[in-house]
Amino acid sequence: MSVDYDALARLREQDITHTREFTVEPHHTTTVFGEQTDPAGKPAAADATPEEAVRVLGSPFVVSFAEFTGRESLHGLLPKGTGTVGEYVGLNHRSAAPVGATVTVETRLTDVDGPKLFLDATVSSGGRVLGEVALVFRVVDRERFRASL
């Protein structure tokens, strides 16, 4: 089976968006101004004291929530037998969110070029933009992809 590029191109004509909300939990965070245990790491500032340590939403979780929200936006819209794999991510992490903050992720399909789907995500909390994420997904034949592994 090959990917139906005409079907993908028609996605451009739709307003494909999705929103997801989550609460920042300790496992979504990274420690700033203090040592971190998992993964292990020391703060950039050698004079940082343990009392300064604060846990905030980490960049890896900003990216993962944006990616999964983008995939949810495509649910049921891709040609039969296909799926997406991540090809590119760009992150502008602009602000911090502490444990307990409610975070909203909004994605929008912005373009289609052959097998590539381009999405933008905005991550916010309390009306404040925490970050923007640019995503590129490649649409692949699922059977062929699994066989290539």
C-alpha positions in Angstrom: 0.0 0.0 0.0 1.2 3.5 -0.7 0.2 6.8 0.9 -2.6 8.6 -0.8 -1.1 12.1 -1.2 -4.3 13.5 -2.7 -6.2 12.6 0.4 -3.5 14.2 2.6 -3.5 17.4 0.5 -7.3 17.7 1.1 -6.5 18.0 4.8 -5.3 21.5 4.0 -8.9 22.5 3.3 -10.1 21.6 6.8 -9.6 23.6 10.0 -7.9 20.8 11.9 -7.3 21.8 15.6 -7.3 20.1 18.9 -7.1 21.2 22.5 -5.9 19.2 25.5 -5.6 20.2 29.1 -3.5 18.7 31.9 -2.3 19.5 35.4 1.5 19.7 35.9 2.5 16.8 38.1 6.0 16.2 39.7 7.0 13.7 37.0 6.4 16.4 34.3 9.0 18.6 35.9 12.6 19.4 35.8 14.5 21.0 38.7 16.0 24.4 38.1 18.6 26.1 40.4 19.3 22.8 42.1 20.5 19.2 41.6 18.2 16.8 39.7 18.2 13.1 40.4 16.5 11.7 37.3 18.2 12.2 35.0 21.1 13.2 37.2 22.4 16.7 36.8 23.9 19.7 38.5 22.7 23.2 38.1 24.5 25.5 35.7 25.1 28.0 38.6 27.8 26.6 40.8 26.7 28.8 43.7 23.1 27.6 43.7 21.8 26.5 47.0 19.4 23.6 47.7 16.9 26.1 49.0 16.7 27.8 45.6 15.6 24.6 43.8 12.2 24.8 42.1 10.4 22.2 40.0 8.7 23.5 36.8 7.2 21.9 33.7 10.1 20.5 31.7 10.7 21.0 28.0 10.4 17.3 27.2 6.9 17.3 28.5 6.0 20.5 26.7 7.1 18.7 23.5 5.4 15.4 24.2 2.0 17.0 25.1 2.2 19.1 21.9 3.0 16.0 19.9 0.3 13.8 21.3 -2.3 16.6 21.0 -1.3 17.1 17.4 -1.7 13.3 16.8 -5.1 13.4 18.5 -6.2 16.2 16.0 -5.6 13.8 13.1 -7.5 10.9 14.6 -9.8 9.4 11.9 -8.6 11.8 9.2 -5.6 9.9 7.8 -5.9 7.4 4.9 -6.6 3.8 5.9 -3.4 1.9 6.8 -1.3 5.0 7.5 -0.1 6.7 10.7 2.3 9.4 11.6 5.9 9.5 12.9 7.6 12.6 14.2 10.1 14.1 11.9 10.9 17.5 13.4 10.1 19.5 16.5 11.1 23.1 17.3 10.4 24.5 20.7 10.3 28.1 22.1 9.9 27.5 25.8 9.0 31.0 27.1 7.7 30.7 30.6 7.6 28.3 33.6 4.7 26.5 35.1 4.9 25.0 38.6 3.5 21.7 39.9 -0.3 22.0 40.1 -0.7 24.5 37.3 -3.4 23.7 34.7 -1.9 23.8 31.2 -3.7 24.0 27.9 -2.2 22.7 24.6 -3.8 23.9 21.4 -2.6 22.5 18.0 -3.5 23.5 14.4 -2.6 21.9 11.1 -0.9 24.6 9.1 0.3 22.9 5.9 0.6 19.7 4.0 3.5 18.9 1.7 3.4 15.4 0.2 3.7 13.0 3.2 4.6 15.8 5.6 2.0 17.4 7.9 3.0 20.7 9.6 1.4 21.7 12.9 1.8 24.5 15.3 1.1 24.2 19.0 0.6 26.8 21.7 1.1 25.8 25.3 -0.4 28.1 27.9 -1.4 28.4 31.5 -3.7 31.1 33.1 -3.6 33.1 29.9 0.2 33.2 29.8 2.0 31.5 26.8 4.5 29.0 28.2 5.7 28.0 24.8 5.2 27.4 21.1 6.0 24.1 19.4 6.5 23.6 15.6 5.9 19.9 14.6 6.4 18.0 11.4 4.8 14.6 11.1 5.5 12.2 8.3 2.6 10.0 7.2 3.8 6.5 6.7 2.3 3.2 5.7 2.0 1.4 9.0 2.7 -2.1 7.7 5.8 -1.0 5.7 7.1 1.0 8.7 6.8 -1.9 11.1 8.5 -4.2 8.6 11.4 -1.8 8.3 12.3 -2.0 12.0 
